[in-house]
Amino acid sequence: MTSDKLFQWLLLVYRWIDDNKQLLNTGLLLLIAVWLSFERGRLKDLVYQLRTLRQEVRAVQTEVESSPTSAGVPPGNDAGSVDAWDQIRNTWTNVRDRIERKIEQLDGRVRRKYENIARYNYANVIQQLHKDEELGEGARDALVKMNDLFLKFRRNPRRATKEEAERFNRMFDSASSELP
C-alpha cells in the first residue's frame, strides 16, 4: 500500500467519523448509561448490606446495654430472672439472625423493600415476610409474639421468668421450621 493510498484511506475514515459524530456520541452515551444503571444496582445492594449491618450493630449495642449480669442482681432478686432473660435474649438473637438470613436469600428486587424497615422492632419485618409469602401464618404469629415478649423484657429484664423463657422456646420451636 502506497503512502498516497494510505493517506486517502485515513482521510476517508476521518470523514466517516466526522460525519457520524452524533451517532458515535449517542452510542457512547448509551453504553455509559447502561453501565451506570448496572453500577447503581450493585451500589443499592451494598447500601442494603451496610444498612443491615449497622442495624445489627445497634441491636447488639442495645442488648448489651440493657442486659443484666448475675453479678448486678440487686439483693432480694434471684438470679433465675437473669438466667431466664439470658435464655430469651439468646433465643431471640438466633431468631433475628435467621430472619436476616431468610431476607438475604430473597431475590434482589424483593430484598430491596426490606432496606428501609427498621430493625429495632422486627414486627414489620415479620409482617412483610408473611406478605411476600415467605412465612406462614403460624410462624408469623409465633415470631410476632416472640418479638413483643423480647421488647417487653428488654425494658425490664428482671421480670422474665423461667415459665416465660420456656414459652418463648416453644414459640421458637413452632416457627423454627420456616426459618433457614
Backbone hydrogen bonds in HBPLUS format (Angstrom, degrees):
<---DONOR---> <-ACCEPTOR-->    atom                        ^
c    i                          cat <-CA-CA->   ^        H-A-AA   ^      H-
h    n   atom  resd res      DA  || num        DHA   H-A  angle D-A-AA Bond
n    s   type  num  typ     dist DA aas  dist angle  dist       angle   num
A0006-LEU N   A0002-THR O   2.94 MM   4  6.20 160.4  1.98 154.0 160.2     1
A0007-PHE N   A0003-SER O   2.93 MM   4  5.99 155.4  1.99 139.5 146.2     2
A0008-GLN N   A0004-ASP O   3.00 MM   4  6.26 155.3  2.06 142.8 149.5     3
A0009-TRP N   A0005-LYS O   2.86 MM   4  6.11 157.2  1.91 149.1 155.3     4
A0010-LEU N   A0006-LEU O   2.92 MM   4  6.16 164.5  1.95 152.9 156.6     5
A0011-LEU N   A0007-PHE O   2.89 MM   4  6.07 152.2  1.97 146.3 154.5     6
A0012-LEU N   A0008-GLN O   2.91 MM   4  6.13 149.2  2.01 144.0 152.2     7
A0013-VAL N   A0009-TRP O   2.95 MM   4  6.28 157.7  2.00 151.2 156.9     8
A0014-TYR N   A0010-LEU O   2.87 MM   4  6.04 159.4  1.92 146.3 152.5     9
A0015-ARG N   A0011-LEU O   2.94 MM   4  6.15 159.9  1.98 146.4 151.4    10
A0016-TRP N   A0012-LEU O   2.95 MM   4  6.21 155.5  2.01 146.8 153.7    11
A0017-ILE N   A0013-VAL O   2.92 MM   4  6.16 165.0  1.94 153.9 157.6    12
A0018-ASP N   A0014-TYR O   2.80 MM   4  6.00 161.2  1.84 150.5 156.7    13
A0019-ASP N   A0015-ARG O   2.77 MM   4  5.92 155.7  1.83 147.4 153.7    14
A0020-ASN N   A0016-TRP O   2.95 MM   4  6.06 137.8  2.13 142.1 153.5    15
A0020-ASN N   A0017-ILE O   3.19 MM   3  5.11 127.3  2.48  93.0 106.8    16
A0024-LEU N   A0020-ASN O   2.94 MM   4  6.19 166.5  1.96 159.4 163.2    17
A0025-ASN N   A0021-LYS O   2.76 MM   4  5.94 165.2  1.78 158.9 163.3    18
A0026-THR N   A0022-GLN O   2.89 MM   4  6.04 158.3  1.94 147.6 153.8    19
A0027-GLY N   A0023-LEU O   2.94 MM   4  6.15 160.0  1.98 148.8 154.2    20
A0028-LEU N   A0024-LEU O   2.89 MM   4  6.11 157.7  1.94 148.9 155.2    21
A0029-LEU N   A0025-ASN O   2.85 MM   4  6.07 160.3  1.89 149.7 155.2    22
A0030-LEU N   A0026-THR O   2.90 MM   4  6.11 151.2  1.98 145.8 154.0    23
A0031-LEU N   A0027-GLY O   3.00 MM   4  6.28 157.5  2.05 147.4 152.8    24
A0032-ILE N   A0028-LEU O   2.96 MM   4  6.25 158.4  2.01 150.0 156.1    25
A0033-ALA N   A0029-LEU O   2.89 MM   4  6.09 154.8  1.95 146.6 153.4    26
A0034-VAL N   A0030-LEU O   3.00 MM   4  6.26 158.3  2.05 151.7 156.6    27
A0035-TRP N   A0031-LEU O   3.00 MM   4  6.20 163.9  2.02 149.5 154.1    28
A0036-LEU N   A0032-ILE O   2.87 MM   4  6.07 161.5  1.90 151.5 156.6    29
A0037-SER N   A0033-ALA O   2.97 MM   4  6.12 152.1  2.05 143.7 151.2    30
A0038-PHE N   A0034-VAL O   3.03 MM   4  6.32 158.8  2.08 150.0 155.1    31
A0039-GLU N   A0035-TRP O   2.94 MM   4  6.21 163.2  1.97 152.5 157.3    32
A0040-ARG N   A0036-LEU O   2.83 MM   4  5.97 146.5  1.95 143.4 152.8    33
A0041-GLY N   A0037-SER O   3.14 MM   4  6.44 154.5  2.21 146.5 151.8    34
A0042-ARG N   A0038-PHE O   3.12 MM   4  6.49 157.7  2.17 149.3 155.3    35
A0043-LEU N   A0039-GLU O   2.85 MM   4  6.05 154.0  1.92 145.9 153.6    36
A0044-LYS N   A0040-ARG O   2.89 MM   4  6.16 151.0  1.97 147.8 155.2    37
A0045-ASP N   A0041-GLY O   3.13 MM   4  6.43 157.0  2.19 146.5 151.8    38
A0046-LEU N   A0042-ARG O   3.04 MM   4  6.36 155.3  2.11 147.2 153.9    39
A0047-VAL N   A0043-LEU O   2.86 MM   4  6.11 155.5  1.92 150.2 157.1    40
A0048-TYR N   A0044-LYS O   2.90 MM   4  6.13 156.0  1.96 148.5 155.1    41
A0049-GLN N   A0045-ASP O   3.00 MM   4  6.28 160.1  2.04 147.8 152.7    42
A0050-LEU N   A0046-LEU O   2.90 MM   4  6.10 158.8  1.94 148.0 154.2    43
A0051-ARG N   A0047-VAL O   2.80 MM   4  5.97 160.0  1.84 150.6 156.2    44
A0052-THR N   A0048-TYR O   2.90 MM   4  6.09 159.6  1.95 150.8 156.3    45
A0053-LEU N   A0049-GLN O   2.98 MM   4  6.19 161.4  2.01 147.8 152.7    46
A0054-ARG N   A0050-LEU O   2.90 MM   4  6.11 158.7  1.95 149.3 155.4    47
A0055-GLN N   A0051-ARG O   2.95 MM   4  6.18 158.8  1.99 149.2 154.5    48
A0056-GLU N   A0052-THR O   2.93 MM   4  6.16 153.6  2.00 148.3 155.9    49
A0057-VAL N   A0053-LEU O   2.92 MM   4  6.17 156.7  1.97 149.8 156.0    50
A0058-ARG N   A0054-ARG O   2.96 MM   4  6.25 159.2  2.01 148.2 153.9    51
A0059-ALA N   A0055-GLN O   2.91 MM   4  6.12 157.3  1.96 145.9 152.3    52
A0060-VAL N   A0056-GLU O   2.92 MM   4  6.15 160.1  1.96 150.4 155.5    53
A0061-GLN N   A0057-VAL O   2.88 MM   4  6.10 159.6  1.93 150.9 156.8    54
A0062-THR N   A0058-ARG O   2.89 MM   4  6.11 161.1  1.93 151.5 156.4    55
A0063-GLU N   A0059-ALA O   2.91 MM   4  6.13 159.7  1.95 148.2 154.1    56
A0064-VAL N   A0060-VAL O   2.86 MM   4  6.04 162.4  1.89 152.6 157.4    57
A0065-GLU N   A0061-GLN O   2.89 MM   4  6.06 160.0  1.93 149.4 155.2    58
A0066-SER N   A0062-THR O   2.94 MM   4  6.10 150.7  2.03 147.0 154.6    59
A0067-SER N   A0063-GLU O   2.85 MM   4  5.69 118.4  2.23 141.8 156.0    60
A0072-GLY N   A0069-THR O   2.86 MM   3  5.17 136.8  2.05 105.2 117.8    61
A0077-ASN N   A0074-PRO O   3.14 MM   3  5.89 161.9  2.17 140.4 143.9    62
A0083-ASP N   A0079-ALA O   2.95 MM   4  6.30 156.3  2.01 150.7 157.4    63
A0084-ALA N   A0080-GLY O   2.86 MM   4  6.09 155.4  1.92 146.8 153.6    64
A0085-TRP N   A0081-SER O   2.88 MM   4  6.07 159.9  1.92 144.2 149.8    65
A0086-ASP N   A0082-VAL O   2.84 MM   4  6.08 159.9  1.88 149.9 155.8    66
A0087-GLN N   A0083-ASP O   2.93 MM   4  6.14 152.1  2.01 145.0 152.6    67
A0088-ILE N   A0084-ALA O   2.90 MM   4  6.20 161.2  1.94 152.4 157.4    68
A0089-ARG N   A0085-TRP O   2.76 MM   4  5.92 168.0  1.77 157.5 161.3    69
A0090-ASN N   A0086-ASP O   2.88 MM   4  5.97 161.2  1.92 145.1 150.3    70
A0091-THR N   A0087-GLN O   2.98 MM   4  6.11 159.7  2.02 146.6 152.4    71
A0092-TRP N   A0088-ILE O   2.85 MM   4  6.04 162.0  1.88 152.2 157.6    72
A0093-THR N   A0089-ARG O   2.91 MM   4  6.10 153.0  1.99 146.1 153.6    73
A0094-ASN N   A0090-ASN O   3.11 MM   4  6.35 155.1  2.17 143.3 149.3    74
A0095-VAL N   A0091-THR O   2.91 MM   4  6.25 158.4  1.96 150.3 156.5    75
A0096-ARG N   A0092-TRP O   2.74 MM   4  5.92 169.4  1.75 157.2 160.0    76
A0097-ASP N   A0093-THR O   2.99 MM   4  6.13 160.0  2.03 145.6 150.9    77
A0098-ARG N   A0094-ASN O   3.00 MM   4  6.22 152.1  2.08 145.7 153.6    78
A0099-ILE N   A0095-VAL O   2.84 MM   4  6.13 149.5  1.93 153.0 162.0    79
A0100-GLU N   A0096-ARG O   3.01 MM   4  6.27 162.0  2.04 149.2 153.6    80
A0101-ARG N   A0097-ASP O   2.94 MM   4  6.21 148.8  2.04 141.1 150.1    81
A0102-LYS N   A0098-ARG O   2.94 MM   4  6.15 150.2  2.03 140.7 148.5    82
A0103-ILE N   A0099-ILE O   3.00 MM   4  6.36 151.5  2.08 148.5 156.1    83
A0104-GLU N   A0100-GLU O   2.93 MM   4  6.20 155.2  1.99 146.6 153.5    84
A0105-GLN N   A0101-ARG O   3.07 MM   4  6.31 134.1  2.29 140.9 152.2    85
A0105-GLN N   A0102-LYS O   3.25 MM   3  5.22 133.2  2.48  92.8 105.0    86
A0106-LEU N   A0103-ILE O   3.07 MM   3  5.35 158.3  2.12 109.4 116.2    87
A0110-VAL N   A0107-ASP O   3.04 MM   3  5.39 117.9  2.44 107.0 121.8    88
A0111-ARG N   A0107-ASP O   2.77 MM   4  5.92 162.4  1.81 161.4 167.5    89
A0112-ARG N   A0108-GLY O   3.12 MM   4  6.15 142.3  2.26 141.1 147.9    90
A0113-LYS N   A0110-VAL O   3.35 MM   3  6.05 146.7  2.47 114.2 120.5    91
A0114-TYR N   A0111-ARG O   2.99 MM   3  5.61 156.3  2.04 118.1 125.5    92
A0115-GLU N   A0112-ARG O   3.05 MM   3  5.40 163.1  2.08 112.7 118.1    93
A0117-ILE N   A0114-TYR O   3.36 MM   3  5.37 164.0  2.39 104.1 108.7    94
A0126-ILE N   A0122-TYR O   2.90 MM   4  6.10 165.2  1.92 159.9 163.5    95
A0127-GLN N   A0123-ALA O   2.90 MM   4  6.13 159.9  1.94 150.1 155.9    96
A0128-GLN N   A0124-ASN O   2.95 MM   4  6.08 155.0  2.01 142.5 149.1    97
A0129-LEU N   A0125-VAL O   2.95 MM   4  6.25 153.9  2.02 148.1 155.4    98
A0130-HIS N   A0126-ILE O   3.03 MM   4  6.33 149.8  2.12 145.3 153.5    99
A0131-LYS N   A0127-GLN O   2.89 MM   4  6.24 155.8  1.95 147.8 154.7   100
A0132-ASP N   A0128-GLN O   2.89 MM   4  6.12 148.9  1.99 147.4 155.7   101
A0134-GLU N   A0129-LEU O   2.80 MM   5  5.16 165.7  1.82 165.5 160.9   102
A0133-GLU N   A0130-HIS O   2.93 MM   3  4.93 154.5  1.99 107.3 111.8   103
A0140-ARG N   A0136-GLY O   2.93 MM   4  6.08 160.6  1.97 149.6 156.0   104
A0141-ASP N   A0137-GLU O   2.85 MM   4  6.04 168.7  1.86 155.5 157.9   105
A0142-ALA N   A0138-GLY O   3.03 MM   4  6.20 164.1  2.05 148.1 152.6   106
A0143-LEU N   A0139-ALA O   2.87 MM   4  5.99 164.6  1.89 153.9 158.3   107
A0144-VAL N   A0140-ARG O   2.90 MM   4  6.07 158.4  1.95 154.2 160.0   108
A0145-LYS N   A0141-ASP O   3.03 MM   4  6.21 160.1  2.08 146.7 152.1   109
A0146-MET N   A0142-ALA O   2.90 MM   4  6.14 153.9  1.97 145.9 153.9   110
A0147-ASN N   A0143-LEU O   2.87 MM   4  6.06 155.8  1.92 145.2 151.8   111
A0148-ASP N   A0144-VAL O   2.93 MM   4  6.21 161.0  1.97 149.5 154.2   112
A0149-LEU N   A0145-LYS O   2.89 MM   4  6.14 162.9  1.92 151.6 156.2   113
A0150-PHE N   A0146-MET O   2.86 MM   4  6.02 163.1  1.89 151.6 156.6   114
A0151-LEU N   A0147-ASN O   2.95 MM   4  6.20 164.4  1.98 152.6 156.5   115
A0152-LYS N   A0148-ASP O   2.90 MM   4  6.09 152.3  1.98 145.7 154.1   116
A0153-PHE N   A0149-LEU O   2.92 MM   4  6.15 166.7  1.94 157.6 159.7   117
A0154-ARG N   A0150-PHE O   2.80 MM   4  5.84 137.0  1.98 144.7 157.4   118
A0159-ARG N   A0156-ASN O   3.11 MM   3  5.96 169.1  2.12 126.2 129.7   119
A0160-ALA N   A0157-PRO O   3.17 MM   3  5.71 163.3  2.20 114.1 119.2   120
A0165-ALA N   A0161-THR O   3.00 MM   4  6.32 155.5  2.06 149.0 156.0   121
A0166-GLU N   A0162-LYS O   2.93 MM   4  6.22 153.4  2.00 147.5 154.7   122
A0167-ARG N   A0163-GLU O   2.87 MM   4  6.13 155.6  1.93 147.1 154.1   123
A0168-PHE N   A0164-GLU O   2.82 MM   4  6.01 155.1  1.88 146.4 153.6   124
A0169-ASN N   A0165-ALA O   2.97 MM   4  6.24 153.3  2.04 144.1 150.8   125
A0170-ARG N   A0166-GLU O   2.96 MM   4  6.26 147.2  2.07 144.6 153.6   126
A0171-MET N   A0167-ARG O   2.99 MM   4  6.32 157.3  2.04 150.9 156.5   127
A0172-PHE N   A0168-PHE O   2.96 MM   4  6.25 151.8  2.04 143.7 152.3   128
A0173-ASP N   A0169-ASN O   2.89 MM   4  6.17 155.1  1.95 145.5 151.6   129
A0174-SER N   A0170-ARG O   3.05 MM   4  6.37 150.3  2.14 145.2 152.6   130
A0175-ALA N   A0171-MET O   3.07 MM   4  6.33 144.1  2.20 146.6 155.9   131
A0176-SER N   A0172-PHE O   2.78 MM   4  5.61 135.8  1.98 151.6 163.3   132
A0178-GLU N   A0175-ALA O   3.15 MM   3  5.99 159.1  2.19 125.0 130.0   133
A0179-LEU N   A0176-SER O   3.16 MM   3  5.38 166.4  2.18 111.7 115.5   134
